[in-house]
Amino acid sequence: MSNIYSQSLDKIAANSQPLTPINFLNRSADVYPDKIAIIHGKQKITYQQYHKNVRRLASSLIKNGVNPGQTVSIMAANIPAFLDAHYGVPLTGAVLNAINIRLDAENIAFILDHAECDVLFTDTAFSSVIKQALALSKRNPLVIDIDDPEGPGGERLGVMEYQELLAQGDENFTGSLIHDEWQALALNYTSGTTGNPKGVVYSHRGAYLNSLGHNFVWPTDSKTNYLWTLPMFHCNGWCFPWTIVAVGGTQICLRQVEVGAIVNAMIEHKVSHFCGAPIVLNMILNADESLLAQLPKNIKAMTAGAPPPAAVIKGIENLGIEITQSYGLTEVYGPCVVSEWKDEWNERSDDERAALKARQGVRYTNYIKFVI
């Protein structure tokens, strides 16, 4: 029904813009241009540099024929190029397809075919399995190698290396092919435990809301030093490539989830936040005591995937690491419920607090309750 509030209030650019996490980087690059956005080995990338790399990536993909709605796949460790892809690929209107690095060639080939892959970024560390997958696949994507200086190297399979692709791009590129917040942003695949992997499409709106939803249940800010123990291929790193950028935090890349590398990175970079499955918590708990004694205080950890044993929670929190347990699935952008803590539980015993934290959970702020 028409009323006075629907007159001359149509959607226009001044009052309606599509929700997209891509805008998080635009803001943080404006607000924190000289702040370190990404650390990877000896590399330190500022927000201004990160923004330029993303714009180079987007413009060079367009120059190489990438169009809105096409699929750009990536198989890589947790490295800066993967973080670039979370912004540069959707900026072109294309869809980012992050592939699980633990899959065999047959499953990778299935995903390349099912996703109708047009471009494939491949970390040279995985060139052996990717070479097999490409031989099995019916697709003939443009292949770009990522020869990470912190990686072990490997055979190059593509027409060019990632840095060569970036060199073709325009750091002043300002275009955006995101016109609708319901546009597809990412395509993720489930494990396929009951058959072939199942594709799940993420929209710009959904990724935007889930990225901000994290900050309601697990606050981060511009002082956050976030360590990448969670794979970026898993639900787009549960949307944290967007969450941390939204607040202007620093992301610390980690190629391998190995206890020595994790604990040393925490010490060296004064890590404040990290995510991981209970097995990662258990690895930390069993690290060398001399290293554990040097851990920064008040680290925040979000764990998911399975309820962590109460004994693990108790042990980790005795190290000064505060646990938040969440749970979700690929179909809902990762976490959707959280074990919300209540202040009155602070007076409980260590065992009681650990048991409470092992429970699940109430819905995230960005999820509505359906009444049937």
N, C-alpha and C positions, 0 to 999 in steps of 0.2 A: 504494500500500500504506500502510495506517495504521501509525503508530509513535508513540512517546512525544512526538515533537516536533510532531505534528499534533493533539494533544489540547489543547483549550481555547485554541488559538492562531488562532482564526478572525480574519479581517480585520474590524477595527472602527475607528471614527474615531481612537482613541488610537494605533493602530499602522499605519494605512494611509490615506494621503491621496493623491489623484490628483496626479501630476506635472503642473504647469502653470507656464509662465513668468509668469503673472499674479501669482504670489506674490512674484516678485522686487521688484515695486513696493511691496507691503505691507511687506517687510522694510526696503528702503532709505528709505521714508518714516518708519519707526520709528527707524532708526539715524542718518539724515542729514536730519532734517526741515527744517533751515534752509540746507542746502547747495543750490547752484544745480544744478538738474537739466537745464534747457533754456535755451538762449540763442537768441533770434531777433530780429535787429536790435537795438532798444533794450529789448526784453522780456527779463527774467530771471525764470524760474519756478523756485521752490524745489521740493524733493521733496514737502514738505507740500502746496503748492499744486497740484502735478502730481497727487498722489493724490486731492485733493478734486475736481479737474476730471474725473478718470477716473470717480469715483463719481457725480458729477453726470451725466456722459454716460450711464453705464449705467442709472441710475435714470430719466432722462428718456426714453431709448429704450424702456424697459419701459412707462412711462406712455403712450407713443405706439404701443403695441401690438406691440412687438418680442418675439418668443418664441424659445425655444431651437430651433436648427436652421434658423432663417431666415437669409437672406443680406443682409448690409449691405455695399454697395459704396462705394468711395471713389476719386475721381480728384482728386489734389492734388499740388502740389509738396512738397518736403521742409519741412514746417511743423509747428508744435506740435500742431495738430488731428490730423494724421496720427499723431503719437506717442500722443496720447490714444486714438485709435481702436484701437491695438494692444493696449490694455488694456481700455478701456471696452466695446468690442463683444464680445469673447469672455467678459467677465465676465457678460454677459446669457445666455450659452449660444448666442448667435448666431455666425455665421461671417463673418469679415472678408474681403472680396474687393477687393484693391488692383488698380486698373486702370492699365495703362501709359499715361502721358500723351502718348505719341508715336503712339498708334493713331488711325486714321481713324474716322469716324462709323459706318461699316458694321461694323467689327470690334468697336467698343464696344457697338453694339446687339446683336450676336451674343452677347457676353459677358453683357450684362444679361439676355437671354432664357435663355441656357443655364444661367446661375447662378441663375435664378429670383430676381432681385434684388427685395428688399422695401423697402429704404431705400437712397438714393443721396446721399452727401456729395459735393459738387462745388465745387472751387475756382473762384471766378468768373473766374479767368484763362483757364479752359478752357470757358467758357459757350457759346461759338459751336459747338464740335464736340459738346458734350454736348446742346445743344438739338437738333441734327440727329439724334444717336443716339436721343434719347427719342422723336423723331417716327417713327423707323424701328422702334423696339422695340415688342414686344407687351406689355411690362410697364407697370405704372402705379405706380412706386415712390413712397414718400414722399421728396421731394427737399429736402435741406437745403443751403443755400449756405454756403460758407466765404469770407467777404470779408476776406482776409488784409491787415492794414495795410501789410505790406511788399510786397504784390503790385500788379499794374497795374490792378486793378479789373476790372469786366466786368458783364454783365447778370445779374441775379438771376432764377433760374428756379424756386426752391423756395417752400415755404410759410412758411419762416422762415430766419433766419441762424443760424450755428453758436452764437454767443454767446447768442442768444435761447433756443436749445435747452438749453444748459447752465444758463441761469437757471431753467429749469423743474425742474432736478434737485436731488437731495438730497445734499449733500456728506458726510453721515453715513451714506449707504447702505452697508450691510454684507452684503447678500445676495450669494450666488454660485450660479450655476446650472451650475457645472462639477462634475459628479458622477463622471465617468469620464475618465481620462487619454487614452483612445482617442477621446474626443469630437473632432469637427472644430473646429479653431480658425480656420483660414484656407483660402481657395480662391485659388490662383494659376493664371494661364494662361500656357502656353508661347507662343512667337512665332507658331506657326501657319504656318511656312514651307512645310509640305507639305499645307496645307489649312486648315481652321478652327482657331483656337486650341484647345488641349487643356487641360482643367481638371485641376489637381492639388490634392488635399486634404491639408492639414497637420493633424496631431493635436496636442493639448496636450502629450502625451508627447514626440513627435518634436521640436517646437519647443523644448521645455525642454532636451532632450539636446543639440541642435545649438547652442543658445545657450551652454551651458556648455562644449561641445566647443571653441569658439573660444578659450577661455581656456587650454586645454592647449597649443595650438599658437601662440597669439598673445596673450600675457598682457596683461590690462588690470586696473586697480584703481580705487580711489576718487579717485585723482589724475588719472585719464584725462580729457583734453579731446578728445572725438571729433567730427570735422568730417564733416558729411553731404554728401560728394560722390557717394556711391553712391545711386541712386534707392531710396526706400523702397518703391516698387511692385515692385521686382525681388526675388522670393523673400522678401518682407517685409524688404527691406533686408538680405538674407542672415541674418536673425534678430538683427541687431545692436540693434534697438530694445529687445530683451529682454536681450541680453548686457551692454550698457553700464549698464542699470538694475540688473542683478544685482550689479554691483560698486560701485554708487553713483557712477558717473562722470557727467560733464557732456556733454550732446549739443548741438552747435552746428548750427543749421539753416542751410541754404543753398538758396535758391530755384532758382538757376541755376548750372550747371556752367560757369563762365566764369573764365578764368585769373586775371584781376585780383581778382575776388571771392574765389577760393580762396586765393591767396597773402596777400591782405590779412587775411582771416579767420584764417589760420594765425599771422600776426604779432600781430594784435590780441588773440586769445584764447589764445595760447601753445598751439596745437594739439599734441597728443602722438600722436594716431592718426587715420588716415583710410583708407577703402577706395575702390577705383576700378579701372576697366579700364586697360590700358596706354596708351590714348589720353589719359587724365587725367594720367598720369605724364609723357607727352611734352609736354602743355600746360604743366605746371609747369616742365619742363626748358627750355622756350623763353620763359619769362616774363622780364620786364625784370630785368636783372642787379642794379639798385639795390634791387629788392624781394627778390630771392633772397638777397642779402647779409644781409637782416634776418630770415631764417627762423629759427625756434627750432631748437636742436640736438636730435638724438636723436629726431626724429619717426619713428614706425613706420607703414609703409604696407603694406596687404594688397592685392594685385592679383590679378585673376582674369578669366576670359572668353577669354583667348588668351595664349599664352606671350609675355611681353614680350621684345623684342629685347635681346640682351646689352648692346648699346651704350646703350640706354635705362636699363637697370639700373645700369650703370657710372656713367652721368652723374648719375642720381638719388642714388646712394649717395655720389658725390663732393660732393653738396650737404649731406650729413649725414643723409639720409633712409634708414632701413633697410628694405629690401624683403623681404616674405614673399609667395611666390606660392602661391596655392591654385587649386583647380579643382572645379567641381561642376556641378549642373544643377537645374532647378526641382523635379524629382521627388525630390530628396534634400535639400530645405531649403537649397539653395545649396551652399557648399563642403563637400566630403567627403574630398578629398585635399589634401596640402600638400607643398611642397618643403621638407622638414625639414632644417634646417641642422646641420652637425656642426662642433664646435669645431676639429677638425684642419684644416678647410678655411680657417680664418682666415689661415693662413700662405701661402696661394696668391696668385698675382698678381691684380691687379684684373680682368683679362680672364678668368682662370680662375674666379674667384669669381662673376663675372657670368654666365658660361656655366652654372655649377652651379645658380645661383638660377633660371635660365630653364627648368630641367628640371622634370618632374612624375614622380611625387610619391608619397607614402605615405599610407595611410588615416588619417583623423582618429581620435582616441582613442575617440570614441563610436560608431564603426562597427566591427562585428565582421568577421572574415574567414570567408567561407563556404568550407568544404571539401567538394569534390564528388568 
